[in-house]
Amino acid sequence: MRYMATYDLMETLRNTNQWLGATALSMASYPIFSMTPNPAFQWLSAWGEVTERTFARMVTKPDWGIRTFTCVDGRDHLVSIDTIVEKPFGNLIQFAVPGRKPMKRRVLLVAPMSGHYATLLRSTVKSLLVNCEVFITDWHNARDIPVSEGKFDVEDYTLYLAEFMRAMGPDTHVIAVCQPAPLALAAAALLAEEEPEAQPRSLTLIGGPIDPDATPTEVTDFGRRVTMGQLEQTMIQRVGFKYPGVGRMVYPGLLQLASFISMNSEKHSMAFSDQITRVAKGKDGDYDQHNRFYDEYLAVMDMTAEFYLSTVERIFKGLEIANNEFTVAGRAVDIGKISNVAVMTVEGGKDDISAPGQCIAALDLCTGLPDALKASHLEPDAGHYGIFAGKSWRNNIRPLVLNFIDANSGDAVKQVKAKKPANKSAAA
C-alpha cells in the first residue's frame, strides 16, 4: 500500500484540473456575459475548453477510427476489428474487411508497450491495410488488470509474441516497431528452436534497441546513470482504488507522460498556448493538427512494474539481447538458431531514441541466417516517429518493407540463391 496514496494523488490532480477546465468553460460561456462581449471571457472559455480536453484524454483509450475502407471495386467496405487471441495483458486483433478479396500478405504489427496504446500505430495500420491482411498486438492498460492475473515481464511479453505468431501461422510477416524489436527477435528465435513450423516468413525490425550501447542516446544514458533501486523508488507505484487493478505495482502512465513532456517542455507549452489562442478566435476544430496529435500523445497507459524494470535491467543495462544471453523460463534463447526467417532492419538517421546502429545490430546476431535473407535500410532524414508513420514511412520505407515481404513469401525463401550478396541499403 506504500505507493497507493501517491497514485491516487496524481489521479486527484488530473481530475481536479479537468474539473477546473470544465468549470471555467461553463462559467465563461454563461449567456448573460454575451450582453457585453469581453475578450477576457473568450480567453477564459478557450482556456477551460483546452484544459478540460487535455486532462480528460489522459485516461481515455483512443478509438482506432478505422471504420471503412475503399477497395479496388470502388466501394466503401466496413472494417471490423476482431479479436483473434484474447489474453489478460493483451489481445491479438485483426482489421478485417468483409467483402474484400483476401490479401496475400499477412502482417503482424507488434506495437510497443512504452506508455502509449497500440492506436499510436493507427496511420501505420491504415497504410498497410491497403494491400495486406493486418493484425496487431493490442496491449492492455495495467491499471485495469486485476492482481490475480499475475505478473507480466519481458519473458511473458516474448511468450505472448510467440503465441500470437503460432496463432497466425507460418505465412506471417512480422513488423516490430521500436521497443518490442528485441523481444520479437527473441520470440522468432524461440520458435526456431522449439517449433520451426510456426516461424514467420519475415521479421522487420523498425527503430528497436537491439544493442542500446551501439550508439548511445539520452535514453540509454539515463538507463546507465540510474540504479534499479532508484528506478523502483521513484517510478513505481501501486494502482489506486479507482481501477480494477487496485494494488498492482505499475509505472503509471501519468508519470510517464510527465517525463515525455519534460523532454520538450517549451515546445509543448507553446503548442497549448497557441491552441488556446486559436480556440478563442474560433479557428480550432476537433480534427485540427493540435488535437489530432495530442489526443493520441496524451492518452497514456500504465505498464506493469516488472515489465518496465526488467526491460531496463535486462535489455538496456544487461544487454541480454545484444550479447545473445536472453533467457525465457530458465531456458536460453539462441538468436543464432534463426536460419530461414528473413530479417530486415529499418533505422532513422535523425532518431534520437533508437539511434542508427542500435537496430542493425540484429543482423550480426543472426549468425545462422544466410546473407541473402538479411537486409537493412537507413532513412537519412527521418526521426523516430517518421520511420513508421508520416511521409518518410509512406514514400520510402513502406514500399521497401512490402518488397521485402514479397521477396520472402511462399516458396521464395527456399529459392534464394546462397551466392546472392546481402543488401545493406534496401530491402532484398
C-alpha positions as CSV (number, residue, x, y, z in Angstrom):
1,M,0.0,0.0,0.0
2,R,3.1,2.2,0.3
3,Y,2.7,4.0,-3.1
4,M,-1.1,3.8,-3.5
5,A,-1.6,7.2,-2.0
6,T,0.8,8.7,-4.5
7,Y,-1.0,7.1,-7.4
8,D,-4.4,8.4,-6.1
9,L,-2.9,11.8,-5.6
10,M,-1.8,12.0,-9.2
11,E,-5.3,10.9,-10.3
12,T,-6.8,13.5,-8.0
13,L,-4.7,16.3,-9.5
14,R,-5.6,15.2,-13.0
15,N,-9.3,15.0,-12.1
16,T,-9.2,18.4,-10.4
17,N,-7.6,20.1,-13.5
18,Q,-10.2,18.5,-15.7
19,W,-12.9,19.9,-13.4
20,L,-11.3,23.3,-13.3
21,G,-11.3,23.4,-17.1
22,A,-14.9,22.4,-17.3
23,T,-15.9,24.9,-14.7
24,A,-14.1,27.8,-16.5
25,L,-15.6,26.8,-19.8
26,S,-19.1,26.7,-18.3
27,M,-18.8,29.9,-16.3
28,A,-17.3,31.9,-19.2
29,S,-19.9,30.6,-21.6
30,Y,-22.8,31.8,-19.3
31,P,-25.4,33.5,-21.6
32,I,-25.6,36.8,-19.7
33,F,-21.9,37.5,-20.4
34,S,-22.7,37.7,-24.1
35,M,-24.6,41.0,-23.4
36,T,-21.2,42.8,-23.1
37,P,-18.6,40.9,-25.0
38,N,-15.3,40.8,-23.3
39,P,-12.1,39.2,-24.6
40,A,-11.2,38.1,-21.1
41,F,-14.3,35.8,-21.1
42,Q,-13.4,34.5,-24.5
43,W,-9.9,33.7,-23.3
44,L,-11.2,32.0,-20.1
45,S,-13.6,29.9,-22.1
46,A,-10.9,28.9,-24.5
47,W,-8.5,28.1,-21.6
48,G,-11.3,26.0,-20.0
49,E,-12.0,24.1,-23.2
50,V,-8.4,23.2,-23.9
51,T,-7.7,22.3,-20.3
52,E,-10.7,20.1,-19.9
53,R,-9.9,18.2,-23.1
54,T,-6.3,17.9,-22.2
55,F,-6.8,16.3,-18.8
56,A,-9.8,14.2,-19.9
57,R,-8.0,12.3,-22.6
58,M,-5.1,11.3,-20.3
59,V,-7.3,8.4,-19.0
60,T,-9.2,7.6,-22.2
61,K,-8.1,4.9,-24.7
62,P,-8.3,6.5,-28.2
63,D,-10.6,4.9,-30.8
64,W,-8.9,3.3,-33.8
65,G,-11.1,5.5,-36.0
66,I,-10.8,3.0,-38.9
67,R,-14.4,2.3,-39.8
68,T,-14.5,2.0,-43.6
69,F,-12.0,1.1,-46.4
70,T,-12.3,1.8,-50.1
71,C,-11.4,-1.3,-52.1
72,V,-10.4,-1.7,-55.7
73,D,-14.1,-2.2,-56.6
74,G,-14.6,1.5,-55.8
75,R,-17.0,0.7,-52.9
76,D,-16.5,1.5,-49.2
77,H,-16.3,-1.6,-47.1
78,L,-16.8,-1.6,-43.3
79,V,-13.8,-2.6,-41.3
80,S,-14.4,-4.8,-38.3
81,I,-11.9,-5.2,-35.5
82,D,-11.9,-8.8,-34.5
83,T,-10.2,-10.4,-31.5
84,I,-8.2,-13.5,-32.7
85,V,-6.4,-14.3,-29.4
86,E,-7.6,-12.9,-26.0
87,K,-5.1,-12.7,-23.2
88,P,-5.1,-10.9,-19.8
89,F,-2.4,-8.4,-20.7
90,G,-3.0,-8.0,-24.4
91,N,-5.0,-9.3,-27.4
92,L,-4.2,-10.2,-31.0
93,I,-6.7,-8.3,-33.1
94,Q,-7.4,-8.2,-36.8
95,F,-8.6,-5.4,-39.0
96,A,-11.0,-7.4,-41.2
97,V,-12.5,-6.0,-44.4
98,P,-15.6,-8.1,-45.2
99,G,-16.4,-8.4,-48.9
100,R,-12.8,-7.8,-49.9
101,K,-10.7,-10.4,-51.7
102,P,-8.2,-11.8,-49.1
103,M,-4.8,-10.2,-49.4
104,K,-1.8,-12.5,-49.9
105,R,0.3,-10.5,-47.4
106,R,-0.5,-11.4,-43.7
107,V,1.2,-8.9,-41.5
108,L,1.5,-9.0,-37.7
109,L,2.3,-5.5,-36.4
110,V,3.9,-5.6,-33.0
111,A,3.0,-2.4,-31.1
112,P,5.3,-1.1,-28.4
113,M,4.3,-1.2,-24.7
114,S,6.0,2.0,-23.8
115,G,3.4,4.3,-22.3
116,H,1.0,4.7,-25.3
117,Y,-1.7,2.5,-26.6
118,A,-1.4,0.5,-29.8
119,T,-3.5,3.1,-31.5
120,L,-0.3,5.1,-31.8
121,L,0.3,3.0,-34.9
122,R,-3.1,3.9,-36.4
123,S,-1.6,5.6,-39.5
124,T,0.8,2.6,-40.0
125,V,-2.2,0.2,-39.9
126,K,-4.1,2.3,-42.4
127,S,-1.2,2.3,-44.8
128,L,-0.7,-1.4,-44.6
129,L,-4.4,-2.2,-44.8
130,V,-4.4,-1.1,-48.5
131,N,-2.9,-4.4,-49.6
132,C,-2.3,-6.5,-46.5
133,E,-4.3,-8.5,-44.0
134,V,-3.3,-6.6,-40.9
135,F,-3.1,-7.9,-37.4
136,I,-1.8,-6.1,-34.3
137,T,-0.9,-6.6,-30.7
138,D,-3.3,-4.6,-28.6
139,W,-1.8,-4.3,-25.1
140,H,-4.0,-3.6,-22.1
141,N,-3.6,-0.9,-19.5
142,A,-2.1,-2.5,-16.4
143,R,-4.4,-0.4,-14.1
144,D,-7.3,-2.4,-15.5
145,I,-5.8,-5.9,-14.9
146,P,-6.6,-7.5,-11.5
147,V,-3.6,-8.6,-9.4
148,S,-5.0,-12.1,-9.6
149,E,-3.8,-12.3,-13.2
150,G,-0.2,-12.4,-12.0
151,K,3.0,-10.8,-13.4
152,F,3.9,-9.6,-16.8
153,D,7.6,-9.0,-17.7
154,V,9.8,-9.2,-20.7
155,E,9.7,-13.0,-20.7
156,D,5.9,-13.0,-20.6
157,Y,5.9,-10.5,-23.4
158,T,8.1,-12.7,-25.5
159,L,5.9,-15.7,-24.9
160,Y,2.8,-13.7,-25.9
161,L,4.5,-12.8,-29.2
162,A,5.4,-16.5,-29.8
163,E,1.8,-17.5,-29.1
164,F,0.5,-14.8,-31.5
165,M,2.8,-16.0,-34.2
166,R,1.7,-19.5,-33.7
167,A,-2.0,-18.4,-34.0
168,M,-1.3,-16.6,-37.3
169,G,0.5,-19.5,-38.9
170,P,3.8,-19.7,-40.9
171,D,2.8,-17.4,-43.7
172,T,3.0,-14.4,-41.4
173,H,5.3,-11.4,-41.8
174,V,6.1,-9.7,-38.5
175,I,6.8,-5.9,-38.3
176,A,8.0,-4.8,-34.8
177,V,8.1,-1.1,-34.1
178,C,10.6,0.3,-31.6
179,Q,10.5,-1.2,-28.1
180,P,9.4,-4.7,-29.0
181,A,12.0,-5.2,-31.7
182,P,14.5,-7.2,-29.4
183,L,11.7,-9.3,-27.9
184,A,10.2,-10.0,-31.4
185,L,13.7,-11.2,-32.4
186,A,13.8,-13.4,-29.3
187,A,10.3,-14.8,-30.0
188,A,11.4,-15.8,-33.5
189,A,14.5,-17.5,-32.1
190,L,12.3,-19.3,-29.6
191,L,10.1,-20.7,-32.3
192,A,13.1,-21.6,-34.5
193,E,14.3,-23.9,-31.8
194,E,11.0,-25.2,-30.3
195,E,8.5,-25.1,-33.1
196,P,10.2,-24.4,-36.5
197,E,7.0,-24.9,-38.5
198,A,5.4,-21.9,-36.6
199,Q,8.1,-19.4,-37.6
200,P,7.0,-16.3,-39.6
201,R,8.3,-15.8,-43.1
202,S,10.0,-12.5,-42.4
203,L,10.8,-10.2,-39.5
204,T,11.1,-6.4,-40.0
205,L,12.6,-4.5,-37.0
206,I,11.9,-0.8,-37.0
207,G,13.9,1.5,-34.8
208,G,14.4,-1.0,-32.0
209,P,17.1,-1.1,-29.2
210,I,18.7,-4.4,-30.2
211,D,22.1,-3.1,-28.9
212,P,21.5,0.1,-26.9
213,D,25.2,0.6,-26.5
214,A,25.9,0.6,-30.2
215,T,25.0,4.3,-30.4
216,P,24.3,5.9,-27.0
217,T,21.4,8.4,-26.8
218,E,19.8,10.3,-23.9
219,V,17.6,7.3,-23.3
220,T,20.5,4.8,-23.0
221,D,22.5,7.3,-20.9
222,F,19.6,7.6,-18.5
223,G,19.5,3.8,-18.2
224,R,23.1,3.8,-17.3
225,R,23.1,6.6,-14.8
226,V,20.3,5.4,-12.5
227,T,20.3,2.3,-10.5
228,M,17.5,-0.2,-10.4
229,G,16.8,0.7,-6.8
230,Q,16.4,4.4,-7.8
231,L,14.0,3.5,-10.6
232,E,11.9,1.4,-8.3
233,Q,11.8,4.1,-5.6
234,T,11.0,7.0,-8.0
235,M,8.9,5.4,-10.8
236,I,6.9,2.5,-9.3
237,Q,3.6,2.9,-7.6
238,R,0.5,0.9,-6.7
239,V,-2.7,1.3,-8.6
240,G,-5.3,3.2,-6.6
241,F,-8.8,2.2,-5.5
242,K,-10.5,3.6,-8.6
243,Y,-9.4,0.9,-11.1
244,P,-9.8,-2.9,-11.3
245,G,-6.0,-3.4,-10.9
246,V,-6.0,-1.9,-7.4
247,G,-2.8,-2.8,-5.6
248,R,-0.9,-3.8,-8.8
249,M,2.6,-2.4,-9.0
250,V,3.0,-0.2,-12.1
251,Y,4.9,2.5,-13.8
252,P,2.0,5.0,-14.0
253,G,1.0,6.4,-17.4
254,L,0.7,9.9,-15.8
255,L,4.2,9.7,-14.5
256,Q,5.4,8.6,-18.0
257,L,3.6,11.5,-19.6
258,A,5.3,13.9,-17.2
259,S,8.7,12.5,-18.4
260,F,7.7,12.8,-22.1
261,I,6.6,16.4,-21.7
262,S,9.6,17.4,-19.7
263,M,11.9,16.4,-22.6
264,N,10.4,19.2,-24.8
265,S,8.5,21.3,-22.2
266,E,9.0,24.6,-24.1
267,K,7.6,23.1,-27.3
268,H,4.6,21.7,-25.6
269,S,3.9,24.9,-23.7
270,M,3.9,26.9,-26.9
271,A,1.6,24.4,-28.6
272,F,-1.0,24.7,-25.9
273,S,-0.7,28.5,-25.7
274,D,-1.2,28.7,-29.4
275,Q,-4.2,26.3,-29.2
276,I,-5.9,28.5,-26.6
277,T,-5.5,31.5,-28.9
278,R,-7.0,29.6,-31.8
279,V,-10.0,28.4,-29.7
280,A,-10.6,32.0,-28.5
281,K,-10.6,33.2,-32.1
282,G,-12.8,30.3,-33.3
283,K,-10.1,28.9,-35.6
284,D,-9.9,25.5,-33.9
285,G,-11.5,22.1,-34.8
286,D,-11.8,18.6,-33.4
287,Y,-9.6,17.3,-36.1
288,D,-7.1,20.1,-36.4
289,Q,-3.4,19.3,-36.2
290,H,-3.1,20.1,-32.5
291,N,-6.0,17.9,-31.4
292,R,-5.1,15.0,-33.8
293,F,-1.6,14.9,-32.3
294,Y,-2.4,15.4,-28.6
295,D,-5.5,13.2,-28.5
296,E,-3.0,10.4,-29.0
297,Y,0.1,11.7,-27.3
298,L,-1.7,12.5,-24.0
299,A,-3.5,9.1,-23.9
300,V,-1.2,7.1,-21.7
301,M,-1.4,3.7,-20.1
302,D,0.2,2.1,-17.0
303,M,2.9,-0.5,-17.5
304,T,3.4,-3.4,-15.1
305,A,6.4,-2.6,-12.8
306,E,8.0,-5.9,-13.6
307,F,7.9,-5.2,-17.4
308,Y,9.4,-1.8,-17.1
309,L,12.1,-2.8,-14.6
310,S,13.0,-6.0,-16.5
311,T,13.3,-4.0,-19.7
312,V,15.7,-1.6,-18.2
313,E,17.7,-4.2,-16.3
314,R,17.9,-6.9,-19.0
315,I,17.6,-5.1,-22.3
316,F,19.4,-1.8,-21.6
317,K,21.7,-2.5,-18.6
318,G,22.4,-6.2,-19.0
319,L,22.4,-6.2,-22.8
320,E,21.0,-9.7,-22.8
321,I,19.7,-9.5,-26.4
322,A,22.8,-7.7,-27.7
323,N,25.0,-10.4,-26.1
324,N,22.7,-13.2,-27.1
325,E,22.2,-14.2,-23.5
326,F,18.5,-13.8,-23.2
327,T,16.5,-16.5,-21.3
328,V,12.8,-17.3,-21.1
329,A,11.6,-19.5,-18.3
330,G,15.1,-20.5,-17.4
331,R,15.9,-21.6,-21.0
332,A,18.5,-19.8,-23.1
333,V,17.2,-18.3,-26.4
334,D,19.8,-18.5,-29.1
335,I,19.2,-15.9,-31.8
336,G,21.7,-17.8,-34.0
337,K,19.1,-20.5,-34.3
338,I,17.2,-18.3,-36.8
339,S,18.1,-19.8,-40.1
340,N,15.2,-19.3,-42.6
341,V,13.3,-16.2,-41.3
342,A,14.3,-13.2,-43.4
343,V,15.3,-10.3,-41.2
344,M,15.3,-6.6,-42.2
345,T,16.1,-3.6,-40.0
346,V,15.0,0.0,-40.5
347,E,16.6,3.0,-38.9
348,G,16.2,6.8,-38.9
349,G,19.2,9.0,-39.4
350,K,17.7,11.6,-37.0
351,D,16.3,9.1,-34.5
352,D,17.2,10.4,-31.0
353,I,15.6,7.5,-29.2
354,S,17.0,4.4,-31.0
355,A,19.9,5.9,-32.9
356,P,21.3,4.3,-36.1
357,G,23.4,1.3,-35.2
358,Q,21.2,0.0,-32.4
359,C,18.7,-1.9,-34.6
360,I,21.0,-3.1,-37.4
361,A,22.9,-5.0,-34.7
362,A,20.2,-7.7,-35.1
363,L,21.8,-8.8,-38.4
364,D,25.1,-9.7,-36.7
365,L,23.3,-11.7,-34.1
366,C,21.6,-13.9,-36.8
367,T,24.7,-15.9,-37.3
368,G,22.7,-18.9,-38.7
369,L,20.9,-16.8,-41.3
370,P,22.3,-16.5,-44.9
371,D,23.3,-13.0,-46.0
372,A,20.7,-13.3,-48.8
373,L,18.0,-13.3,-46.1
374,K,19.3,-10.1,-44.4
375,A,18.6,-6.5,-45.3
376,S,18.8,-3.1,-43.8
377,H,17.6,0.4,-44.6
378,L,18.7,3.8,-43.2
379,E,16.3,6.7,-43.8
380,P,18.6,9.7,-43.6
381,D,16.1,12.5,-42.7
382,A,13.6,10.5,-40.5
383,G,13.3,10.8,-36.8
384,H,11.9,8.1,-34.5
385,Y,8.2,8.7,-35.3
386,G,8.9,9.2,-39.0
387,I,10.3,5.7,-39.6
388,F,6.8,4.1,-39.0
389,A,4.5,7.0,-39.8
390,G,4.4,10.1,-41.9
391,K,6.0,11.0,-45.2
392,S,9.2,9.0,-44.8
393,W,7.2,5.8,-44.0
394,R,4.7,6.3,-46.7
395,N,7.0,7.3,-49.6
396,N,10.2,5.4,-48.9
397,I,10.1,2.8,-46.1
398,R,6.7,1.2,-46.7
399,P,7.5,0.3,-50.3
400,L,10.8,-1.3,-49.2
401,V,9.1,-3.3,-46.5
402,L,6.4,-4.6,-48.8
403,N,9.1,-5.6,-51.4
404,F,10.9,-7.4,-48.7
405,I,7.8,-9.2,-47.7
406,D,7.1,-10.2,-51.3
407,A,10.6,-11.4,-51.8
408,N,10.3,-13.7,-48.8
409,S,6.7,-15.0,-49.3
410,G,5.7,-18.5,-50.1
411,D,8.5,-20.6,-51.6
412,A,10.7,-17.5,-52.2
413,V,12.8,-18.2,-49.2
414,K,13.7,-21.7,-50.3
415,Q,14.6,-20.4,-53.8
416,V,17.0,-17.8,-52.6
417,K,20.5,-18.4,-54.1
418,A,23.2,-18.6,-51.5
419,K,25.6,-16.6,-53.7
420,K,23.3,-13.6,-53.6
421,P,25.0,-10.8,-51.7
422,A,23.4,-9.1,-48.7
423,N,21.7,-5.8,-49.4
424,K,22.8,-3.3,-46.7
425,S,20.9,-0.3,-48.0
426,A,17.5,-1.5,-49.1
427,A,15.1,-4.5,-48.9
428,A,16.3,-7.7,-50.5
